[in-house]
Amino acid sequence: MLRDQEEEGTEECGILVADEWFPIVKMEWVEGLNLRAFVEEILVTSQNEAQRLHQLCQSWELLAFDLNKARLGHLDLHHNNVLWIPGTLEGAYELKLIDYDGMWTPT
């Protein structure tokens, strides 16, 4: 059984296993193309594939820089855990990591 902190009238939250509550991290759902689907879309449909692949490489470089700067490790990077999503500016896109269950940070 899963129970959210936002549920009214509940003291426990997390996941119930063998009558004991364990904490969980519940992440928001993110819509986007996984990395493989995005690259396939570029190669199949794009008139300016070199420009879009360059933009993807720049986004990847920025993501890697940000992880390194924050001293974080995802530990499960693969095409299904990296999404290409609309950015905050019109026509802009960015990479978003999902599935943090193997995340590493120094103590």
Sequence and secondary structure as in RCSB ss.txt:
>XXXX:A:sequence
MLRDQEEEGTEECGILVADEWFPIVKMEWVEGLNLRAFVEEILVTSQNEAQRLHQLCQSWELLAFDLNKARLGHL
DLHHNNVLWIPGTLEGAYELKLIDYDGMWTPT
>XXXX:A:secstr
 EE TTSTT S  EEEETTEEE          EEHHHHHHHHHHH TTHHHHHHHHHHHHHHHHHHHHHTT B S
  SGGGEEEEE SSTT EEEEE   TT B   
